[in-house]
Amino acid sequence: MDKQLIEFDNAVEALGDSMLANMPEDRIKDVQQFREYFEQVADVKLRKLGLRLIDECVAFSFMFRIGVSYDKVFDKSLEIGHLREEVTKRGLRLNSGIKA
């Protein structure tokens, strides 16, 4: 997996972990900074997954900040976890030369 994907994965993880600290604004910015990276990714599936994951993280942050019910925030975090796993798998496949 390339360095950008690893840094992106770390930023998404830090966003989730920051729920315990009232989700500082810089956590979502750390995730959003990878939008340009994913817009330039040649693999269409990875590009779509990455951009969707960024959008879901933004929605998660917004939901958390406005006080949406815990159940809905939790469901969004599960969706983010699933997308994060898909982005990681796809990135690993592409960088190891495995046909995805």
N, CA, C and O atoms as a Tinker XYZ file with bonds, in Angstrom:
   400  protein
     1  N      0.855000   -1.169000    0.000000    73     2
     2  CA     0.000000    0.000000    0.000000    64     1     3
     3  C      0.897000    1.227000    0.000000    63     2     4     5
     4  O      1.904000    1.276000    0.707000    81     3
     5  N      0.523000    2.210000   -0.797000    73     3     6
     6  CA     1.402000    3.372000   -0.874000    64     5     7
     7  C      1.263000    4.280000    0.357000    63     6     8     9
     8  O      0.310000    4.181000    1.130000    81     7
     9  N      2.228000    5.143000    0.498000    73     7    10
    10  CA     2.328000    5.995000    1.688000    64     9    11
    11  C      1.083000    6.861000    1.880000    63    10    12    13
    12  O      0.632000    7.050000    3.009000    81    11
    13  N      0.524000    7.387000    0.789000    73    11    14
    14  CA    -0.669000    8.241000    0.886000    64    13    15
    15  C     -1.845000    7.468000    1.475000    63    14    16    17
    16  O     -2.574000    7.991000    2.318000    81    15
    17  N     -2.032000    6.215000    1.030000    73    15    18
    18  CA    -3.135000    5.412000    1.564000    64    17    19
    19  C     -2.944000    5.119000    3.044000    63    18    20    21
    20  O     -3.910000    5.123000    3.808000    81    19
    21  N     -1.725000    4.870000    3.448000    73    19    22
    22  CA    -1.444000    4.615000    4.867000    64    21    23
    23  C     -1.740000    5.866000    5.691000    63    22    24    25
    24  O     -2.356000    5.777000    6.753000    81    23
    25  N     -1.308000    7.020000    5.210000    73    23    26
    26  CA    -1.576000    8.279000    5.918000    64    25    27
    27  C     -3.070000    8.568000    5.972000    63    26    28    29
    28  O     -3.576000    9.052000    6.985000    81    27
    29  N     -3.777000    8.273000    4.884000    73    27    30
    30  CA    -5.226000    8.462000    4.854000    64    29    31
    31  C     -5.902000    7.556000    5.878000    63    30    32    33
    32  O     -6.765000    8.003000    6.634000    81    31
    33  N     -5.513000    6.295000    5.903000    73    31    34
    34  CA    -6.085000    5.348000    6.853000    64    33    35
    35  C     -5.842000    5.815000    8.290000    63    34    36    37
    36  O     -6.729000    5.713000    9.138000    81    35
    37  N     -4.662000    6.316000    8.554000    73    35    38
    38  CA    -4.350000    6.835000    9.891000    64    37    39
    39  C     -5.229000    8.037000   10.244000    63    38    40    41
    40  O     -5.664000    8.176000   11.388000    81    39
    41  N     -5.489000    8.904000    9.262000    73    39    42
    42  CA    -6.331000   10.079000    9.508000    64    41    43
    43  C     -7.776000    9.667000    9.804000    63    42    44    45
    44  O     -8.421000   10.244000   10.679000    81    43
    45  N     -8.278000    8.671000    9.075000    73    43    46
    46  CA    -9.643000    8.183000    9.319000    64    45    47
    47  C     -9.732000    7.552000   10.708000    63    46    48    49
    48  O    -10.703000    7.773000   11.431000    81    47
    49  N     -8.731000    6.776000   11.076000    73    47    50
    50  CA    -8.709000    6.167000   12.406000    64    49    51
    51  C     -8.676000    7.239000   13.498000    63    50    52    53
    52  O     -9.386000    7.129000   14.498000    81    51
    53  N     -7.863000    8.260000   13.309000    73    51    54
    54  CA    -7.765000    9.340000   14.299000    64    53    55
    55  C     -9.086000   10.085000   14.425000    63    54    56    57
    56  O     -9.452000   10.521000   15.516000    81    55
    57  N     -9.803000   10.233000   13.318000    73    55    58
    58  CA   -11.116000   10.885000   13.363000    64    57    59
    59  C    -12.060000   10.094000   14.266000    63    58    60    61
    60  O    -12.720000   10.662000   15.136000    81    59
    61  N    -12.117000    8.801000   14.056000    73    59    62
    62  CA   -12.976000    7.960000   14.890000    64    61    63
    63  C    -12.575000    7.992000   16.351000    63    62    64    65
    64  O    -13.425000    8.072000   17.238000    81    63
    65  N    -11.281000    7.930000   16.595000    73    63    66
    66  CA   -10.784000    7.961000   17.970000    64    65    67
    67  C    -11.074000    9.296000   18.655000    63    66    68    69
    68  O    -11.201000    9.360000   19.878000    81    67
    69  N    -11.177000   10.358000   17.859000    73    67    70
    70  CA   -11.356000   11.690000   18.443000    64    69    71
    71  C    -12.762000   11.923000   18.990000    63    70    72    73
    72  O    -13.019000   12.956000   19.608000    81    71
    73  N    -13.678000   10.972000   18.771000    73    71    74
    74  CA   -15.019000   11.096000   19.352000    64    73    75
    75  C    -14.924000   11.272000   20.861000    63    74    76    77
    76  O    -15.742000   11.962000   21.469000    81    75
    77  N    -13.938000   10.654000   21.446000    73    75    78
    78  CA   -13.777000   10.721000   22.895000    64    77    79
    79  C    -13.325000   12.104000   23.357000    63    78    80    81
    80  O    -13.455000   12.449000   24.531000    81    79
    81  N    -12.790000   12.897000   22.415000    73    79    82
    82  CA   -12.296000   14.241000   22.753000    64    81    83
    83  C    -13.114000   15.311000   22.034000    63    82    84    85
    84  O    -12.587000   16.363000   21.673000    81    83
    85  N    -14.408000   15.040000   21.827000    73    83    86
    86  CA   -15.310000   15.976000   21.161000    64    85    87
    87  C    -14.911000   16.323000   19.728000    63    86    88    89
    88  O    -15.231000   17.407000   19.241000    81    87
    89  N    -14.233000   15.432000   19.070000    73    87    90
    90  CA   -13.890000   15.527000   17.660000    64    89    91
    91  C    -13.360000   16.900000   17.250000    63    90    92    93
    92  O    -14.099000   17.700000   16.676000    81    91
    93  N    -12.113000   17.174000   17.534000    73    91    94
    94  CA   -11.532000   18.457000   17.136000    64    93    95
    95  C    -11.642000   18.685000   15.629000    63    94    96    97
    96  O    -11.541000   17.738000   14.848000    81    95
    97  N    -11.845000   19.924000   15.226000    73    95    98
    98  CA   -12.025000   20.314000   13.822000    64    97    99
    99  C    -10.877000   19.835000   12.931000    63    98   100   101
   100  O    -11.106000   19.461000   11.781000    81    99
   101  N     -9.664000   19.843000   13.443000    73    99   102
   102  CA    -8.526000   19.462000   12.599000    64   101   103
   103  C     -8.565000   17.998000   12.183000    63   102   104   105
   104  O     -7.935000   17.633000   11.191000    81   103
   105  N     -9.282000   17.156000   12.905000    73   103   106
   106  CA    -9.366000   15.735000   12.540000    64   105   107
   107  C    -10.080000   15.555000   11.206000    63   106   108   109
   108  O     -9.644000   14.757000   10.376000    81   107
   109  N    -11.161000   16.280000   10.991000    73   107   110
   110  CA   -11.883000   16.146000    9.723000    64   109   111
   111  C    -11.072000   16.780000    8.597000    63   110   112   113
   112  O    -11.111000   16.300000    7.464000    81   111
   113  N    -10.350000   17.838000    8.889000    73   111   114
   114  CA    -9.484000   18.449000    7.872000    64   113   115
   115  C     -8.372000   17.492000    7.476000    63   114   116   117
   116  O     -7.971000   17.451000    6.313000    81   115
   117  N     -7.872000   16.720000    8.434000    73   115   118
   118  CA    -6.838000   15.729000    8.138000    64   117   119
   119  C     -7.345000   14.695000    7.126000    63   118   120   121
   120  O     -6.588000   14.238000    6.269000    81   119
   121  N     -8.617000   14.331000    7.229000    73   119   122
   122  CA    -9.211000   13.379000    6.293000    64   121   123
   123  C     -9.478000   14.060000    4.945000    63   122   124   125
   124  O     -9.174000   13.500000    3.892000    81   123
   125  N    -10.041000   15.260000    4.984000    73   123   126
   126  CA   -10.413000   15.953000    3.754000    64   125   127
   127  C     -9.221000   16.294000    2.871000    63   126   128   129
   128  O     -9.381000   16.426000    1.658000    81   127
   129  N     -8.055000   16.436000    3.433000    73   127   130
   130  CA    -6.878000   16.797000    2.630000    64   129   131
   131  C     -6.526000   15.727000    1.597000    63   130   132   133
   132  O     -5.736000   15.992000    0.691000    81   131
   133  N     -7.093000   14.530000    1.714000    73   131   134
   134  CA    -6.800000   13.447000    0.776000    64   133   135
   135  C     -7.759000   13.424000   -0.422000    63   134   136   137
   136  O     -7.641000   12.554000   -1.284000    81   135
   137  N     -8.698000   14.359000   -0.484000    73   135   138
   138  CA    -9.643000   14.406000   -1.604000    64   137   139
   139  C     -8.896000   14.526000   -2.940000    63   138   140   141
   140  O     -9.195000   13.801000   -3.889000    81   139
   141  N     -7.946000   15.423000   -3.006000    73   139   142
   142  CA    -7.195000   15.613000   -4.257000    64   141   143
   143  C     -6.442000   14.337000   -4.648000    63   142   144   145
   144  O     -6.381000   13.985000   -5.826000    81   143
   145  N     -5.876000   13.655000   -3.664000    73   143   146
   146  CA    -5.187000   12.393000   -3.927000    64   145   147
   147  C     -6.130000   11.402000   -4.610000    63   146   148   149
   148  O     -5.789000   10.825000   -5.643000    81   147
   149  N     -7.318000   11.207000   -4.028000    73   147   150
   150  CA    -8.251000   10.230000   -4.587000    64   149   151
   151  C     -8.825000   10.682000   -5.933000    63   150   152   153
   152  O     -9.134000    9.844000   -6.780000    81   151
   153  N     -8.969000   11.973000   -6.136000    73   151   154
   154  CA    -9.449000   12.457000   -7.429000    64   153   155
   155  C     -8.467000   12.123000   -8.545000    63   154   156   157
   156  O     -8.861000   12.057000   -9.709000    81   155
   157  N     -7.209000   11.914000   -8.216000    73   155   158
   158  CA    -6.183000   11.623000   -9.212000    64   157   159
   159  C     -5.818000   10.138000   -9.314000    63   158   160   161
   160  O     -5.000000    9.759000  -10.152000    81   159
   161  N     -6.412000    9.306000   -8.476000    73   159   162
   162  CA    -6.123000    7.869000   -8.510000    64   161   163
   163  C     -6.666000    7.288000   -9.819000    63   162   164   165
   164  O     -7.812000    7.541000  -10.192000    81   163
   165  N     -5.838000    6.513000  -10.504000    73   163   166
   166  CA    -6.226000    5.950000  -11.799000    64   165   167
   167  C     -7.302000    4.869000  -11.668000    63   166   168   169
   168  O     -8.175000    4.763000  -12.530000    81   167
   169  N     -7.249000    4.074000  -10.614000    73   167   170
   170  CA    -8.220000    2.994000  -10.435000    64   169   171
   171  C     -9.576000    3.584000  -10.042000    63   170   172   173
   172  O     -9.716000    4.197000   -8.983000    81   171
   173  N    -10.564000    3.389000  -10.904000    73   171   174
   174  CA   -11.882000    4.003000  -10.702000    64   173   175
   175  C    -12.535000    3.537000   -9.408000    63   174   176   177
   176  O    -13.102000    4.347000   -8.675000    81   175
   177  N    -12.460000    2.246000   -9.122000    73   175   178
   178  CA   -13.104000    1.727000   -7.911000    64   177   179
   179  C    -12.461000    2.310000   -6.652000    63   178   180   181
   180  O    -13.162000    2.710000   -5.723000    81   179
   181  N    -11.130000    2.357000   -6.622000    73   179   182
   182  CA   -10.446000    2.938000   -5.465000    64   181   183
   183  C    -10.779000    4.424000   -5.346000    63   182   184   185
   184  O    -10.988000    4.928000   -4.243000    81   183
   185  N    -10.828000    5.120000   -6.474000    73   183   186
   186  CA   -11.165000    6.547000   -6.449000    64   185   187
   187  C    -12.555000    6.764000   -5.842000    63   186   188   189
   188  O    -12.731000    7.607000   -4.963000    81   187
   189  N    -13.534000    5.996000   -6.320000    73   187   190
   190  CA   -14.902000    6.144000   -5.809000    64   189   191
   191  C    -15.000000    5.783000   -4.327000    63   190   192   193
   192  O    -15.662000    6.477000   -3.556000    81   191
   193  N    -14.343000    4.700000   -3.937000    73   191   194
   194  CA   -14.359000    4.281000   -2.527000    64   193   195
   195  C    -13.723000    5.343000   -1.635000    63   194   196   197
   196  O    -14.268000    5.692000   -0.588000    81   195
   197  N    -12.570000    5.853000   -2.054000    73   195   198
   198  CA   -11.872000    6.858000   -1.257000    64   197   199
   199  C    -12.673000    8.132000   -1.097000    63   198   200   201
   200  O    -12.769000    8.681000    0.001000    81   199
   201  N    -13.251000    8.608000   -2.201000    73   199   202
   202  CA   -14.048000    9.837000   -2.130000    64   201   203
   203  C    -15.313000    9.631000   -1.300000    63   202   204   205
   204  O    -15.725000   10.519000   -0.553000    81   203
   205  N    -15.921000    8.461000   -1.434000    73   203   206
   206  CA   -17.108000    8.182000   -0.616000    64   205   207
   207  C    -16.750000    8.115000    0.866000    63   206   208   209
   208  O    -17.495000    8.599000    1.717000    81   207
   209  N    -15.604000    7.511000    1.161000    73   207   210
   210  CA   -15.167000    7.434000    2.559000    64   209   211
   211  C    -14.936000    8.829000    3.131000    63   210   212   213
   212  O    -15.307000    9.100000    4.274000    81   211
   213  N    -14.336000    9.700000    2.360000    73   211   214
   214  CA   -14.143000   11.084000    2.816000    64   213   215
   215  C    -15.494000   11.739000    3.088000    63   214   216   217
   216  O    -15.675000   12.383000    4.122000    81   215
   217  N    -16.443000   11.579000    2.164000    73   215   218
   218  CA   -17.774000   12.164000    2.344000    64   217   219
   219  C    -18.480000   11.611000    3.580000    63   218   220   221
   220  O    -19.138000   12.352000    4.311000    81   219
   221  N    -18.342000   10.319000    3.805000    73   219   222
   222  CA   -18.973000    9.702000    4.978000    64   221   223
   223  C    -18.323000   10.197000    6.266000    63   222   224   225
   224  O    -19.004000   10.366000    7.277000    81   223
   225  N    -17.025000   10.429000    6.240000    73   223   226
   226  CA   -16.342000   10.973000    7.423000    64   225   227
   227  C    -16.821000   12.387000    7.727000    63   226   228   229
   228  O    -17.007000   12.750000    8.888000    81   227
   229  N    -17.020000   13.181000    6.680000    73   227   230
   230  CA   -17.538000   14.542000    6.860000    64   229   231
   231  C    -18.941000   14.473000    7.465000    63   230   232   233
   232  O    -19.256000   15.211000    8.399000    81   231
   233  N    -19.778000   13.588000    6.931000    73   231   234
   234  CA   -21.132000   13.432000    7.463000    64   233   235
   235  C    -21.096000   12.975000    8.920000    63   234   236   237
   236  O    -21.863000   13.465000    9.749000    81   235
   237  N    -20.213000   12.045000    9.224000    73   235   238
   238  CA   -20.051000   11.538000   10.587000    64   237   239
   239  C    -19.690000   12.673000   11.542000    63   238   240   241
   240  O    -20.266000   12.801000   12.622000    81   239
   241  N    -18.741000   13.481000   11.131000    73   239   242
   242  CA   -18.308000   14.609000   11.957000    64   241   243
   243  C    -19.463000   15.584000   12.193000    63   242   244   245
   244  O    -19.682000   16.046000   13.313000    81   243
   245  N    -20.188000   15.885000   11.131000    73   243   246
   246  CA   -21.322000   16.801000   11.238000    64   245   247
   247  C    -22.396000   16.229000   12.163000    63   246   248   249
   248  O    -22.919000   16.930000   13.030000    81   247
   249  N    -22.717000   14.955000   11.970000    73   247   250
   250  CA   -23.732000   14.307000   12.812000    64   249   251
   251  C    -23.328000   14.361000   14.285000    63   250   252   253
   252  O    -24.149000   14.637000   15.160000    81   251
   253  N    -22.062000   14.095000   14.536000    73   251   254
   254  CA   -21.564000   14.097000   15.910000    64   253   255
   255  C    -21.676000   15.490000   16.514000    63   254   256   257
   256  O    -22.118000   15.648000   17.652000    81   255
   257  N    -21.272000   16.500000   15.747000    73   255   258
   258  CA   -21.258000   17.874000   16.248000    64   257   259
   259  C    -22.650000   18.437000   16.534000    63   258   260   261
   260  O    -22.831000   19.212000   17.473000    81   259
   261  N    -23.640000   18.040000   15.714000    73   259   262
   262  CA   -24.983000   18.594000   15.937000    64   261   263
   263  C    -25.803000   17.761000   16.915000    63   262   264   265
   264  O    -26.943000   18.101000   17.232000    81   263
   265  N    -25.217000   16.675000   17.387000    73   263   266
   266  CA   -25.879000   15.906000   18.435000    64   265   267
   267  C    -26.919000   14.914000   17.944000    63   266   268   269
   268  O    -27.908000   14.660000   18.631000    81   267
   269  N    -26.705000   14.353000   16.764000    73   267   270
   270  CA   -27.601000   13.310000   16.265000    64   269   271
   271  C    -27.547000   12.133000   17.231000    63   270   272   273
   272  O    -26.535000   11.926000   17.901000    81   271
   273  N    -28.619000   11.368000   17.306000    73   271   274
   274  CA   -28.686000   10.260000   18.254000    64   273   275
   275  C    -27.488000    9.322000   18.115000    63   274   276   277
   276  O    -26.953000    9.112000   17.026000    81   275
   277  N    -27.095000    8.775000   19.241000    73   275   278
   278  CA   -25.926000    7.896000   19.277000    64   277   279
   279  C    -26.087000    6.721000   18.319000    63   278   280   281
   280  O    -25.117000    6.314000   17.679000    81   279
   281  N    -27.290000    6.169000   18.210000    73   279   282
   282  CA   -27.515000    5.028000   17.319000    64   281   283
   283  C    -27.162000    5.361000   15.873000    63   282   284   285
   284  O    -26.541000    4.555000   15.181000    81   283
   285  N    -27.558000    6.543000   15.422000    73   283   286
   286  CA   -27.268000    6.947000   14.040000    64   285   287
   287  C    -25.779000    7.220000   13.847000    63   286   288   289
   288  O    -25.213000    6.872000   12.810000    81   287
   289  N    -25.151000    7.832000   14.824000    73   287   290
   290  CA   -23.709000    8.086000   14.744000    64   289   291
   291  C    -22.958000    6.752000   14.750000    63   290   292   293
   292  O    -21.987000    6.576000   14.014000    81   291
   293  N    -23.410000    5.827000   15.575000    73   291   294
   294  CA   -22.788000    4.507000   15.632000    64   293   295
   295  C    -22.926000    3.786000   14.297000    63   294   296   297
   296  O    -21.960000    3.196000   13.813000    81   295
   297  N    -24.117000    3.823000   13.693000    73   295   298
   298  CA   -24.328000    3.202000   12.386000    64   297   299
   299  C    -23.399000    3.809000   11.333000    63   298   300   301
   300  O    -22.849000    3.096000   10.493000    81   299
   301  N    -23.233000    5.125000   11.387000    73   299   302
   302  CA   -22.334000    5.801000   10.441000    64   301   303
   303  C    -20.900000    5.349000   10.675000    63   302   304   305
   304  O    -20.148000    5.170000    9.717000    81   303
   305  N    -20.508000    5.159000   11.934000    73   303   306
   306  CA   -19.143000    4.708000   12.212000    64   305   307
   307  C    -18.922000    3.286000   11.683000    63   306   308   309
   308  O    -17.824000    2.963000   11.231000    81   307
   309  N    -19.946000    2.442000   11.734000    73   307   310
   310  CA   -19.831000    1.096000   11.171000    64   309   311
   311  C    -19.661000    1.162000    9.654000    63   310   312   313
   312  O    -18.857000    0.428000    9.079000    81   311
   313  N    -20.417000    2.037000    9.019000    73   311   314
   314  CA   -20.305000    2.218000    7.573000    64   313   315
   315  C    -18.899000    2.707000    7.200000    63   314   316   317
   316  O    -18.312000    2.243000    6.223000    81   315
   317  N    -18.373000    3.640000    7.984000    73   315   318
   318  CA   -17.018000    4.150000    7.748000    64   317   319
   319  C    -15.999000    3.022000    7.912000    63   318   320   321
   320  O    -15.065000    2.909000    7.119000    81   319
   321  N    -16.175000    2.203000    8.920000    73   319   322
   322  CA   -15.266000    1.077000    9.128000    64   321   323
   323  C    -15.264000    0.125000    7.943000    63   322   324   325
   324  O    -14.210000   -0.358000    7.529000    81   323
   325  N    -16.440000   -0.142000    7.401000    73   323   326
   326  CA   -16.551000   -1.021000    6.238000    64   325   327
   327  C    -15.861000   -0.397000    5.024000    63   326   328   329
   328  O    -15.101000   -1.071000    4.328000    81   327
   329  N    -16.119000    0.872000    4.773000    73   327   330
   330  CA   -15.496000    1.562000    3.644000    64   329   331
   331  C    -13.979000    1.628000    3.811000    63   330   332   333
   332  O    -13.229000    1.454000    2.850000    81   331
   333  N    -13.548000    1.875000    5.019000    73   331   334
   334  CA   -12.103000    1.944000    5.305000    64   333   335
   335  C    -11.442000    0.616000    4.962000    63   334   336   337
   336  O    -10.357000    0.586000    4.382000    81   335
   337  N    -12.098000   -0.476000    5.322000    73   335   338
   338  CA   -11.584000   -1.806000    5.017000    64   337   339
   339  C    -11.520000   -2.031000    3.501000    63   338   340   341
   340  O    -10.547000   -2.589000    2.994000    81   339
   341  N    -12.552000   -1.597000    2.789000    73   339   342
   342  CA   -12.583000   -1.751000    1.335000    64   341   343
   343  C    -11.481000   -0.940000    0.655000    63   342   344   345
   344  O    -10.836000   -1.422000   -0.276000    81   343
   345  N    -11.268000    0.279000    1.119000    73   343   346
   346  CA   -10.201000    1.115000    0.557000    64   345   347
   347  C     -8.847000    0.454000    0.797000    63   346   348   349
   348  O     -8.008000    0.409000   -0.102000    81   347
   349  N     -8.638000   -0.051000    1.990000    73   347   350
   350  CA    -7.368000   -0.709000    2.320000    64   349   351
   351  C     -7.156000   -1.945000    1.455000    63   350   352   353
   352  O     -6.075000   -2.132000    0.897000    81   351
   353  N     -8.176000   -2.788000    1.339000    73   351   354
   354  CA    -8.062000   -4.000000    0.522000    64   353   355
   355  C     -7.748000   -3.651000   -0.932000    63   354   356   357
   356  O     -6.863000   -4.245000   -1.548000    81   355
   357  N     -8.476000   -2.695000   -1.461000    73   355   358
   358  CA    -8.277000   -2.303000   -2.858000    64   357   359
   359  C     -6.868000   -1.735000   -3.063000    63   358   360   361
   360  O     -6.203000   -2.059000   -4.047000    81   359
   361  N     -6.423000   -0.898000   -2.144000    73   359   362
   362  CA    -5.084000   -0.334000   -2.244000    64   361   363
   363  C     -4.009000   -1.408000   -2.170000    63   362   364   365
   364  O     -3.019000   -1.348000   -2.899000    81   363
   365  N     -4.199000   -2.390000   -1.297000    73   363   366
   366  CA    -3.236000   -3.496000   -1.189000    64   365   367
   367  C     -3.199000   -4.323000   -2.461000    63   366   368   369
   368  O     -2.126000   -4.699000   -2.933000    81   367
   369  N     -4.373000   -4.606000   -3.015000    73   367   370
   370  CA    -4.433000   -5.399000   -4.256000    64   369   371
   371  C     -3.709000   -4.693000   -5.391000    63   370   372   373
   372  O     -2.937000   -5.309000   -6.125000    81   371
   373  N     -3.959000   -3.412000   -5.528000    73   371   374
   374  CA    -3.355000   -2.665000   -6.624000    64   373   375
   375  C     -1.852000   -2.563000   -6.476000    63   374   376   377
   376  O     -1.123000   -2.659000   -7.464000    81   375
   377  N     -1.381000   -2.371000   -5.264000    73   375   378
   378  CA     0.057000   -2.216000   -5.052000    64   377   379
   379  C      0.812000   -3.531000   -5.037000    63   378   380   381
   380  O      2.035000   -3.542000   -5.179000    81   379
   381  N      0.110000   -4.632000   -4.870000    73   379   382
   382  CA     0.793000   -5.921000   -4.901000    64   381   383
   383  C      0.642000   -6.594000   -6.250000    63   382   384   385
   384  O      1.187000   -7.675000   -6.474000    81   383
   385  N     -0.106000   -5.952000   -7.161000    73   383   386
   386  CA    -0.250000   -6.494000   -8.497000    64   385   387
   387  C     -1.298000   -7.573000   -8.626000    63   386   388   389
   388  O     -1.371000   -8.229000   -9.665000    81   387
   389  N     -2.114000   -7.781000   -7.606000    73   387   390
   390  CA    -3.176000   -8.780000   -7.658000    64   389   391
   391  C     -4.336000   -8.191000   -8.432000    63   390   392   393
   392  O     -4.725000   -7.046000   -8.202000    81   391
   393  N     -4.884000   -8.964000   -9.342000    73   391   394
   394  CA    -6.032000   -8.462000  -10.117000    64   393   395
   395  C     -7.241000   -8.382000   -9.207000    63   394   396   397
   396  O     -7.631000   -9.375000   -8.593000    81   395
   397  N     -7.842000   -7.186000   -9.117000    73   395   398
   398  CA    -8.975000   -6.973000   -8.202000    64   397   399
   399  C    -10.290000   -7.059000   -8.918000    63   398   400
   400  O    -11.342000   -6.904000   -8.297000    81   399
